[in-house]
Amino acid sequence: MKVSKAKIEKVFKFIERAAEICRINYARELLGLKDSDGITERILLSAKWMLIAEKDGEHQIEEEFIINWNSFVRRILALDMPYGYPEEKKKEIGEEGQEFVRELTALNDKRQRMLSMEKRQYRLLEQVPSVTGQFVGRKRALEEIHERLERERILVLYGIGGIGKSELAKAYMNGYKRCYRQILFCSFHENLQETFIDDSQVPVENLLFVNSGKRGERGWYFRKKQRILREITDEKTLLVIDNFDVLSDQRLGDITELPCKLLFTSRTSAEQFGLPGIRIEALDLFSEQRELFFRYYGREIREDRLPLIDELIRRLQGHTLTIKLYASYLAEQEDGINRLEGLLLGEDEQKLQKEAAEKQIQDIFRLTNLSRTERVILRYLSVMPVYGIDILQFQNWCRVRNRESIERLAAKGLVELSRRDGILFMHPLVAAAVRRIEKVSFQNCRPYVKSLCRLCHQTWTKSAREKKTYKRYVYVMLGYLQDTEPEPFTDLIYLVSGSWQLGYFEEGEKFGLKLCGYGVKKYGTASSQAASIRHILGALYDNWGKRKQAVQWFRSAYENYKDAEEPHPLYYALVCHKFGRVLRYEGKYRESEQVLYKAAERLARQLEEDPRQADVGYVEEMGAGALMDLYMELAELYLNWERPDEAMKWLERREKEFEKRKLGRIWNSSQWNLYYRMGICQKMLGDREKAEKALGEALYYAQKYFIKDSPYIRMVKEELAKVCSEGEAVR
């Protein structure tokens, strides 16, 4: 609740007068205070305390504090007695005082009801995933988890990937759910803040993230949800966070402060987090390993073949994922047992006993007779985040039309497909094996790579929600494929651009430099490809705030391309655009004017003759967009040159170009900058009315196409406020 300064001062004055006429000794006695406690001073200080933090006429006061403070005031005035209060006291405080007490009472009752209602309306919605029917053994581990959680509120189950941590956690939740009032299972993705913001992962009744207004601020919503979880959970609540596979998380301290029991599963040692943990080892009892195998195998087997199966199980050393994969594979193959026999007899026994889980998974891939489509699907999934991707989005991005192939891979246990939410993912060990066996690269993941490159084109025009959709995919793909041959080259240039626009400057720099070296070597120093990547590197450094490096790359792009044979009109325009900016930075206005004007006229002629020759990439009308950018750069030059009349001519020319080519379908989001510069020009020319109108248009487009806290919106608002205030001063 916000209380005005005038209201607080009125309360302050009333309390000060009431303290003088009330029987102070009686008030002291009522509160159990001694004479030396200074009850009058305490009354005054309580009011003054509220005034100290007052700012700009308003002070934010929590509802619970208001209720407690009102009750305190009523007790001080000795009017809140169980048997009423004397008539003479009413006369002493007067009608105003009595009205004040009635107002306090009514407000307190209302606030108390609302506060209790608010606390009642939130409830943690239980999520207990079923344990797989193939889960076997680990009885002692389940007992140890329960014993530890009775003594310790937080526990981490950690061990290598595929060892069975998640299934063990699910088995504990199902086996011991009678010990808890509410249980929640959630899968960690990206970071703890994003995991808890996701209302499908951590659902609370009557609480929903809305991506707009104050509630659209992710940090604010996380803190609100955390505060509510503190109120509605206790030691009888079990919260399981699965696949917490990170080295650190800035929100870990906030989550561990919750009063509930917390059970993490992680490949990271519990010591890394400074939390108590249990290391989950491989299944140690051969009988349990054998039972697990036959749960997945599900077929009868001849007695004389059992020794072969037992030998295989011994060599898998109790690793649950590899036991599951071998069993699933053998169950599908008619001659699986015969092929298994050849494998076991042909390998060196001592070497096999030392094989790690990853090597064992590779053996499965050699055995499995996968189709070309299935191998392609595995390649794509191996360079995606471990928490997976929506299957429809996967099919769209990767051009996979045949869903049956995905279903077959899921049946074989090579990928996981959640039937409930349609999420497709691959176990990290399987993904690592696929990348190695298939020699995964940009080239053999081309459809997926091209999809992400297309999404990265002009990232700045996309909404925050769109960016978030693929930001992590770009980062993971770059991490896994950074060192592979950079083909398709012209598409991957967009990936460098998208990287810095998404905030991955270091990753974009590393990949961009590699791409530049490759492009120069393959296509030549004066090629369009080399000019394009140099131009993108310059833009990366420019937006990174590294002006010196940006200037070097922009200059290099121009000088190596200006004398090229038959330079591409679009690339020529791009390098001239940025080199003209470099000259402007250096104060060489005349030289900048010549470079920009020449490029603009050349591109305009090309667009009149054959617009298709000026287009490359994923977006239509690229040439027209580059021409408009040149016009904008010329306007910026003349503004710096303090020639607003010339700047206005180029801005109007740019506006006509936009209307003439009907570019609203593609380039509408760039209109904010046009009208913003027009507003600046009109302000310099002394026409405040036109300046205000142009800036109003700029604000309209900025608010329509950018997120609420965009610096573009803030920039336009600040300039508009200046123009309006100057106009008021003149009037």
C-alpha positions in Angstrom: 0.0 0.0 0.0 1.2 3.5 -0.8 0.5 6.2 1.9 0.9 9.9 1.0 3.1 12.2 3.1 0.1 14.3 4.0 -1.8 11.3 5.4 1.1 10.2 7.5 1.6 13.8 8.9 -2.1 13.9 9.8 -1.7 10.7 11.7 1.4 12.0 13.4 -0.3 15.2 14.6 -3.3 13.3 16.0 -1.1 10.8 17.9 1.0 13.7 19.3 -2.2 15.4 20.6 -3.8 12.2 21.8 -0.6 11.3 23.8 -0.9 14.6 25.7 -4.6 14.1 26.8 -4.5 10.3 27.4 -3.7 8.8 30.7 -0.1 7.9 30.0 0.4 5.8 33.1 -2.6 3.7 32.2 -1.2 3.2 28.7 2.1 2.2 30.2 0.5 -0.3 32.5 -1.6 -1.8 29.6 1.5 -2.4 27.6 3.6 -3.6 30.6 6.0 -0.7 30.3 7.9 1.1 33.1 7.8 4.8 33.7 11.3 5.2 32.3 10.3 3.7 29.0 9.0 7.1 27.7 5.7 6.1 26.3 5.1 9.5 24.6 8.4 9.4 22.9 7.7 5.9 21.7 4.4 7.0 20.2 6.1 9.9 18.4 9.0 7.7 17.2 6.6 5.2 15.7 5.1 7.9 13.5 8.4 9.5 12.7 9.8 6.1 11.6 7.2 6.0 8.9 8.2 9.4 7.6 12.0 8.7 7.4 11.8 6.7 4.2 9.2 8.9 2.6 10.2 9.7 -1.0 8.5 11.8 -3.7 5.4 12.1 -1.6 4.8 8.3 -1.3 6.1 5.5 0.8 5.6 1.8 0.3 4.3 0.2 3.4 3.7 -3.6 3.7 0.2 -4.6 4.7 1.3 -6.6 7.7 3.2 -3.6 9.1 0.1 -1.4 8.7 -2.0 -3.9 10.6 0.5 -4.2 13.5 1.1 -0.4 13.6 -2.6 0.4 13.8 -3.1 -2.1 16.6 -0.2 -0.6 18.4 -1.7 2.9 18.1 -5.1 1.6 19.4 -3.4 0.0 22.4 -1.5 3.2 23.2 -4.7 5.2 23.3 -6.2 2.5 25.7 -9.2 2.3 23.4 -8.8 -1.4 22.5 -9.8 -2.9 25.8 -11.8 -6.2 26.1 -14.6 -4.5 28.1 -14.9 -1.2 26.3 -13.5 2.1 27.5 -14.8 4.9 29.8 -17.1 7.5 28.4 -14.8 10.3 29.6 -12.1 8.9 27.4 -14.3 9.5 24.4 -14.8 13.1 25.5 -11.0 13.5 25.9 -10.1 12.4 22.4 -13.1 14.0 20.9 -15.2 13.1 17.8 -12.1 13.2 15.5 -10.3 10.7 17.7 -13.3 8.4 17.9 -13.7 8.5 14.1 -10.0 7.8 13.8 -10.3 4.7 16.0 -13.3 3.5 14.1 -11.4 4.0 10.8 -8.4 2.1 12.2 -10.6 -0.8 13.3 -12.5 -1.1 10.0 -9.3 -0.9 7.9 -7.6 -3.4 10.1 -10.5 -5.9 9.8 -10.5 -5.5 6.0 -6.7 -5.8 5.7 -6.7 -8.8 8.0 -9.3 -10.6 5.9 -7.5 -9.8 2.6 -4.1 -10.9 4.0 -5.5 -14.2 5.3 -7.3 -14.7 2.0 -4.0 -14.1 0.1 -2.2 -16.6 2.2 -5.0 -19.2 1.7 -5.2 -18.9 -2.1 -1.7 -20.2 -2.9 -1.1 -24.0 -2.9 1.7 -26.0 -4.3 0.4 -28.4 -6.9 1.9 -31.9 -6.5 3.9 -33.5 -9.3 5.0 -37.1 -8.7 6.2 -38.8 -11.8 5.7 -42.6 -11.9 8.8 -44.7 -11.4 9.5 -46.8 -14.5 8.3 -50.4 -14.4 11.9 -51.5 -15.1 13.3 -50.0 -11.9 15.0 -52.7 -9.8 17.1 -52.9 -6.6 18.7 -50.1 -4.7 16.7 -50.9 -1.6 19.5 -49.8 0.7 20.1 -46.6 -1.2 16.4 -45.7 -0.8 16.6 -46.3 3.0 19.8 -44.2 3.2 18.2 -41.3 1.3 15.2 -41.3 3.8 17.5 -41.6 6.8 19.6 -38.7 5.6 16.6 -36.5 4.8 15.2 -37.0 8.3 18.5 -35.6 9.7 19.4 -33.1 6.9 17.0 -30.9 5.0 19.0 -30.9 1.8 20.6 -33.8 -0.1 22.4 -34.2 -3.5 22.4 -37.6 -5.3 25.4 -37.4 -7.6 27.3 -39.7 -9.9 28.2 -40.2 -13.6 25.5 -39.8 -16.3 23.2 -42.7 -16.9 23.9 -44.4 -13.5 20.2 -44.1 -12.5 20.0 -41.0 -10.2 16.8 -39.7 -11.6 15.0 -43.1 -11.5 16.3 -43.5 -7.9 14.8 -40.1 -6.9 11.5 -41.0 -8.5 11.5 -44.4 -6.7 12.1 -42.6 -3.4 9.2 -40.1 -4.1 6.8 -42.9 -4.8 8.0 -45.2 -2.1 8.0 -42.6 0.7 5.3 -40.2 -0.3 3.3 -41.1 2.8 6.0 -39.4 4.8 5.3 -36.0 3.1 2.2 -33.8 2.8 3.2 -32.6 -0.7 5.8 -33.6 -3.2 7.0 -31.9 -6.3 9.4 -33.1 -9.1 10.9 -30.6 -11.5 13.6 -30.9 -14.2 16.3 -28.3 -14.0 16.8 -26.3 -17.2 19.2 -23.3 -17.9 19.4 -22.1 -14.3 17.4 -22.2 -11.1 15.7 -18.9 -11.7 14.3 -20.0 -15.1 13.4 -23.4 -13.6 11.3 -21.9 -10.8 9.8 -19.2 -13.0 8.5 -22.0 -15.3 5.0 -22.6 -13.9 4.8 -26.0 -15.5 7.9 -27.1 -13.6 7.0 -25.5 -10.2 3.2 -25.0 -10.3 1.5 -22.9 -7.6 -2.3 -22.6 -7.6 -3.5 -19.1 -8.5 0.1 -18.0 -9.5 1.0 -17.5 -13.1 3.9 -15.7 -14.9 2.5 -13.1 -17.3 5.1 -11.7 -19.7 3.9 -8.1 -19.4 3.9 -5.3 -16.8 5.6 -5.7 -13.5 4.9 -9.4 -13.4 6.8 -9.7 -16.7 10.1 -8.9 -14.9 11.6 -12.3 -14.3 13.6 -11.5 -11.3 10.6 -9.9 -9.6 8.4 -12.9 -10.4 11.1 -15.3 -9.1 11.4 -13.4 -5.8 7.6 -13.3 -5.4 7.3 -17.1 -6.0 10.2 -17.8 -3.6 8.4 -15.7 -0.9 5.2 -17.6 -1.5 7.0 -21.0 -1.4 8.5 -20.0 1.9 5.0 -19.5 3.3 3.3 -22.6 1.9 6.0 -25.2 2.3 7.6 -26.7 5.4 9.6 -29.8 6.4 6.7 -32.0 5.2 7.2 -30.8 1.7 9.6 -32.6 -0.6 11.0 -30.8 -3.7 13.1 -32.8 -6.1 15.3 -30.9 -8.7 16.4 -33.3 -11.3 19.5 -33.0 -13.6 21.1 -30.1 -11.7 24.2 -30.5 -13.9 26.0 -27.2 -13.4 29.1 -26.1 -11.4 27.3 -23.2 -9.8 24.1 -21.2 -9.8 23.6 -17.7 -8.3 20.1 -18.6 -7.1 21.2 -21.8 -5.2 21.4 -19.9 -1.9 17.8 -18.5 -2.4 16.4 -22.0 -3.1 18.2 -23.7 -0.2 16.6 -21.1 2.2 13.2 -22.6 1.5 11.9 -24.5 4.6 11.1 -27.7 2.6 13.2 -30.8 2.0 15.3 -30.5 -1.1 16.6 -33.5 -3.1 18.9 -32.7 -6.1 20.2 -35.1 -8.7 23.4 -34.1 -10.4 26.5 -35.2 -12.2 28.4 -32.6 -10.2 29.8 -33.6 -6.9 27.9 -32.4 -3.8 31.1 -30.8 -2.5 31.1 -28.4 -5.4 27.9 -26.9 -4.0 28.9 -27.2 -0.3 25.9 -29.4 0.3 25.5 -32.9 1.9 25.3 -35.7 -0.7 25.3 -39.4 -1.5 27.4 -40.7 -4.4 25.3 -43.1 -6.5 27.4 -46.0 -7.7 26.7 -48.7 -10.3 24.4 -51.6 -9.4 26.6 -53.8 -7.2 24.5 -57.0 -7.0 24.7 -59.2 -10.1 21.2 -60.5 -9.5 19.9 -56.9 -9.8 21.9 -56.2 -12.9 20.5 -59.4 -14.5 16.9 -58.5 -13.4 17.3 -55.0 -15.0 18.5 -56.5 -18.2 15.6 -58.9 -18.6 13.1 -56.2 -17.7 14.2 -54.4 -20.9 14.9 -57.5 -22.9 11.4 -58.9 -22.4 11.9 -62.1 -24.4 12.5 -65.7 -23.6 16.0 -67.0 -24.2 17.4 -70.5 -24.6 19.1 -71.9 -21.6 22.4 -72.5 -23.4 22.5 -68.7 -24.3 22.2 -67.5 -20.7 26.1 -67.6 -20.1 26.5 -65.1 -23.0 24.0 -62.7 -21.4 25.7 -63.1 -18.0 29.1 -62.4 -19.5 27.7 -59.2 -21.2 26.1 -58.0 -17.9 29.4 -58.5 -16.0 31.3 -56.5 -18.6 28.8 -53.6 -18.4 29.8 -53.2 -14.7 26.3 -52.3 -13.4 25.9 -49.1 -15.5 22.1 -48.9 -15.8 21.9 -46.9 -19.0 24.2 -49.3 -21.0 22.4 -52.3 -19.6 19.1 -50.8 -20.8 20.5 -49.9 -24.2 22.0 -53.4 -24.8 18.9 -55.1 -23.7 16.6 -52.9 -25.9 18.9 -53.5 -28.9 19.1 -57.3 -28.5 15.3 -57.5 -28.1 14.8 -55.9 -31.5 17.3 -58.0 -33.4 16.5 -61.4 -34.7 20.1 -62.4 -34.7 21.1 -60.2 -31.8 22.4 -63.0 -29.6 24.6 -64.4 -32.4 26.1 -60.9 -33.0 26.6 -60.6 -29.3 28.5 -63.8 -29.2 30.8 -62.6 -32.0 31.5 -59.3 -30.2 32.3 -61.0 -26.9 34.6 -63.6 -28.4 36.4 -61.2 -30.7 37.3 -58.6 -28.0 40.2 -58.7 -25.6 38.7 -59.6 -22.2 41.0 -57.5 -20.1 40.4 -54.4 -22.3 36.6 -54.8 -22.2 36.7 -54.9 -18.4 38.3 -51.4 -18.3 35.9 -49.8 -20.8 34.1 -46.8 -19.6 30.3 -46.2 -20.0 30.9 -44.0 -23.1 32.9 -46.7 -24.9 30.1 -49.2 -24.1 27.5 -46.9 -25.7 29.7 -46.6 -28.8 29.6 -50.4 -29.1 25.8 -50.2 -29.2 25.9 -47.7 -32.0 28.1 -50.0 -34.0 25.7 -52.9 -33.4 22.5 -51.1 -34.1 21.5 -51.1 -37.8 20.2 -47.5 -37.9 18.7 -46.0 -41.1 20.1 -42.8 -42.6 17.2 -40.8 -41.3 17.7 -42.1 -37.8 21.4 -41.2 -37.8 20.5 -37.7 -39.0 18.0 -37.3 -36.1 20.7 -38.4 -33.6 23.2 -35.9 -35.1 20.8 -33.0 -34.7 19.8 -33.9 -31.1 23.4 -34.4 -30.1 24.1 -30.6 -30.5 21.0 -29.5 -28.6 20.6 -28.6 -24.9 20.3 -31.6 -22.6 16.8 -30.5 -21.4 15.5 -31.2 -25.0 13.3 -29.6 -27.5 9.6 -29.6 -28.4 9.2 -32.4 -31.0 7.2 -30.1 -33.3 9.8 -27.4 -33.2 12.5 -30.1 -33.7 10.7 -31.3 -36.9 10.3 -27.8 -38.1 13.9 -26.6 -37.5 15.5 -29.9 -38.7 13.2 -30.6 -41.6 12.3 -34.0 -40.3 9.0 -35.0 -41.8 8.9 -38.6 -40.6 7.9 -38.8 -37.0 8.0 -42.6 -37.1 11.8 -42.5 -37.2 11.8 -40.5 -34.0 9.3 -43.0 -32.4 11.6 -45.9 -33.4 14.6 -44.2 -31.8 12.6 -43.7 -28.6 11.5 -47.3 -28.6 15.2 -48.4 -28.9 16.1 -46.3 -25.9 18.5 -44.0 -27.9 16.4 -40.9 -27.4 13.7 -40.0 -24.8 10.3 -38.7 -25.8 8.0 -37.4 -23.1 4.5 -38.3 -24.1 3.0 -35.8 -21.7 4.6 -32.6 -23.0 6.1 -33.7 -26.3 9.7 -32.9 -25.3 12.4 -34.8 -27.2 15.9 -35.2 -25.7 19.0 -37.4 -25.6 21.0 -38.6 -22.6 24.4 -36.7 -22.4 26.4 -39.9 -22.7 24.6 -41.0 -25.8 24.9 -37.5 -27.3 28.7 -37.5 -26.7 29.0 -40.9 -28.4 26.9 -39.8 -31.4 29.1 -36.7 -31.9 32.2 -38.8 -31.9 30.9 -41.7 -34.1 29.0 -39.6 -36.6 31.8 -36.9 -36.7 29.1 -34.3 -36.2 29.8 -31.0 -37.9 28.1 -27.9 -39.3 28.1 -29.6 -42.7 26.3 -32.8 -41.7 23.8 -30.9 -39.5 23.1 -28.4 -42.3 19.2 -28.1 -42.1 19.4 -27.5 -38.4 22.3 -25.1 -38.8 20.5 -23.1 -41.5 17.4 -22.8 -39.3 19.4 -21.3 -36.5 21.3 -19.0 -38.9 18.0 -17.8 -40.3 16.7 -17.1 -36.8 19.9 -15.2 -36.0 19.5 -12.9 -39.0 18.6 -9.5 -37.6 18.1 -10.7 -34.1 17.6 -7.2 -32.8 14.2 -7.0 -34.4 12.9 -10.0 -32.6 11.0 -10.0 -29.3 12.5 -11.1 -26.0 10.4 -14.2 -26.1 11.6 -15.1 -29.6 15.2 -14.6 -28.5 14.8 -16.8 -25.5 13.3 -19.6 -27.6 16.6 -20.2 -29.5 19.3 -18.4 -27.5 20.4 -21.5 -25.7 20.3 -23.6 -28.9 22.8 -21.1 -30.5 25.1 -21.3 -27.5 25.1 -25.1 -27.3 25.6 -25.6 -31.0 28.5 -23.2 -31.1 30.1 -25.0 -28.2 29.9 -28.4 -29.7 30.7 -27.5 -33.4 33.1 -24.6 -32.9 36.1 -26.6 -34.1 34.4 -28.2 -37.2 34.8 -27.1 -40.8 32.7 -23.9 -41.1 30.3 -24.8 -43.9 27.8 -23.6 -45.1 30.0 -20.5 -44.9 27.6 -17.7 -46.0 25.0 -19.0 -43.6 27.3 -19.2 -40.6 28.1 -15.5 -41.0 24.6 -14.9 -39.7 25.5 -17.1 -36.7 28.3 -14.7 -35.7 25.9 -11.8 -36.0 23.3 -13.6 -33.9 25.8 -14.5 -31.3 26.7 -11.0 -30.3 23.2 -9.8 -30.7 22.2 -12.4 -28.1 25.0 -11.3 -25.8 27.5 -14.0 -26.6 30.4 -11.7 -27.5 33.3 -13.9 -26.7 31.8 -16.9 -28.4 30.9 -14.8 -31.5 34.5 -13.3 -31.5 36.1 -16.8 -31.4 33.9 -18.2 -34.1 34.0 -15.1 -36.2 37.9 -15.0 -36.3 37.9 -18.7 -37.3 35.3 -18.0 -40.0 37.3 -15.1 -41.3 40.5 -17.1 -41.6 38.6 -19.9 -43.4 36.9 -17.4 -45.7 40.0 -15.6 -46.8 41.8 -18.9 -47.4 39.0 -20.5 -49.4 37.5 -17.5 -51.3 40.3 -15.0 -51.3 41.1 -11.7 -49.6 39.1 -9.5 -51.9 36.1 -11.8 -52.0 32.5 -10.9 -51.1 32.6 -13.7 -48.4 35.7 -12.2 -46.8 34.3 -8.7 -46.9 31.0 -9.9 -45.3 32.7 -11.6 -42.3 35.1 -8.7 -41.7 32.0 -6.4 -41.7 30.3 -8.6 -39.1 33.4 -8.8 -36.9 33.5 -5.0 -37.0 29.8 -4.8 -35.9 30.5 -7.3 -33.1 33.4 -5.2 -31.7 31.4 -2.0 -32.2 28.5 -3.3 -30.1 30.8 -4.8 -27.6 32.2 -1.3 -26.9 35.6 -2.0 -28.4 35.7 0.9 -30.8 39.4 0.5 -31.8 39.0 -3.1 -33.0 35.7 -2.2 -34.7 37.4 0.5 -36.7 40.2 -1.8 -37.8 37.8 -4.4 -39.1 35.6 -1.9 -40.9 38.6 -0.4 -42.5 40.0 -3.8 -43.5 36.6 -4.8 -45.0 36.5 -1.7 -47.2 40.2 -1.6 -48.3 40.2 -5.2 -49.3 36.9 -5.0 -51.2 36.9 -1.6 -52.9 39.0 -2.8 -55.8 37.4 -6.2 -56.1 36.4 -7.4 -59.6 32.6 -7.1 -59.9 31.9 -6.5 -56.2 28.4 -7.7 -55.0 26.2 -4.6 -54.7 24.9 -5.6 -51.3 28.2 -6.4 -49.7 29.8 -3.3 -51.3 27.0 -1.2 -49.7 27.5 -2.9 -46.3 31.3 -2.3 -46.2 30.9 1.3 -47.5 28.2 2.0 -44.9 30.4 1.0 -42.0 33.6 2.5 -43.4 31.7 5.8 -43.9 30.9 5.5 -40.2 34.6 5.0 -39.3 35.5 8.2 -41.2 32.7 10.0 -39.4 34.1 8.8 -36.1 37.5 10.3 -37.1 35.9 13.6 -38.1 36.6 13.1 -41.8 33.2 14.3 -42.9 34.0 15.1 -46.5 35.6 11.7 -47.1 32.7 9.9 -45.4 30.2 11.8 -47.6 32.0 10.7 -50.7 32.1 7.0 -49.7 28.5 6.8 -48.6 27.1 8.8 -51.5 28.9 6.6 -54.1 27.7 3.4 -52.4 24.1 4.7 -52.2 23.9 5.7 -55.8 25.4 2.5 -57.0 23.0 0.3 -55.0 20.0 2.5 -56.1 20.9 1.9 -59.8 21.2 -1.9 -59.2 17.8 -2.0 -57.5 16.2 -0.2 -60.5 17.9 -2.6 -63.0 17.5 -6.0 -61.1 16.5 -6.0 -57.4 17.2 -9.8 -57.2 20.9 -9.2 -57.7 21.1 -7.2 -54.5 19.5 -9.8 -52.3 21.2 -12.6 -50.3 20.3 -14.5 -47.2 17.0 -15.3 -45.6 15.1 -12.0 -45.7 13.5 -10.4 -48.8 14.4 -6.9 -49.9 17.9 -7.0 -48.3 19.2 -4.6 -50.9 16.4 -2.1 -50.2 17.2 -2.4 -46.5 20.9 -1.7 -47.1 20.0 1.3 -49.2 17.8 2.7 -46.5 20.6 2.2 -44.0 22.9 4.2 -46.2 20.4 7.0 -46.3 20.2 6.9 -42.5 24.0 6.9 -42.2 24.2 10.0 -44.5 21.6 11.7 -42.3 23.7 10.8 -39.2 26.8 12.2 -40.9 25.1 15.6 -41.6 23.7 15.8 -38.1 27.2 15.4 -36.7 28.4 17.9 -39.3 25.7 20.3 -37.9 23.9 20.5 -41.2 20.3 19.4 -40.2 18.8 20.7 -43.4 20.9 18.2 -45.4 20.2 15.4 -42.9 16.4 16.0 -43.3 16.6 15.6 -47.0 18.2 12.1 -46.7 15.7 11.1 -44.0 12.8 12.2 -46.3 14.4 10.2 -49.1 14.6 7.2 -46.9 10.9 7.6 -45.9 9.9 7.8 -49.6 12.0 4.7 -50.4 10.2 2.8 -47.6 6.8 3.7 -49.0 7.7 3.2 -52.6 8.9 -0.4 -52.1 6.2 -1.2 -49.6 8.6 -2.5 -47.0 6.3 -2.3 -44.0 5.9 -6.1 -44.1 9.6 -6.6 -43.3 11.2 -3.4 -42.1 8.5 -1.7 -39.9 10.6 -2.3 -36.8 13.3 0.1 -38.2 10.8 3.0 -38.5 11.5 4.1 -34.9 15.0 5.2 -35.8 13.8 7.2 -38.9 11.3 9.3 -36.9 13.7 9.6 -34.0 16.3 11.2 -36.3 13.6 13.4 -37.9 12.7 14.6 -34.4 16.3 15.5 -33.7 16.6 17.3 -37.1 13.4 19.3 -36.5 14.6 20.2 -33.0 17.9 21.6 -34.4 15.9 23.4 -37.1 13.8 25.1 -34.4 10.4 23.5 -35.3 9.4 22.0 -31.9 5.9 21.1 -33.1 7.2 18.9 -35.9 9.9 17.5 -33.6 7.3 16.5 -31.1 5.2 14.8 -33.8 8.1 12.9 -35.2 9.3 11.7 -31.8 5.8 10.6 -31.0 5.8 8.4 -34.1 9.3 7.0 -33.1 7.9 6.1 -29.6 4.9 4.3 -31.2 7.2 2.1 -33.3 9.7 1.5 -30.5 7.0 0.4 -28.1 5.4 -1.8 -30.7 8.6 -3.7 -31.7 10.8 -3.8 -28.6 10.6 -5.1 -25.1 9.4 -2.8 -22.4 12.8 -2.0 -20.9 14.5 -1.5 -24.3 17.2 1.3 -24.4 15.6 2.5 -27.7 12.3 3.2 -25.9 14.1 5.0 -23.1 16.2 7.1 -25.6 13.1 8.3 -27.4 11.2 9.1 -24.2 14.0 11.2 -22.9 14.3 13.2 -26.1 10.5 13.6 -26.3 10.5 14.9 -22.7 13.1 17.5 -23.5 11.3 18.8 -26.5 8.0 19.0 -24.6 9.6 20.8 -21.6 11.3 23.3 -24.0 7.9 23.9 -25.7 6.3 24.5 -22.3 9.0 27.0 -21.4 8.5 28.9 -24.6 4.7 29.1 -24.1 
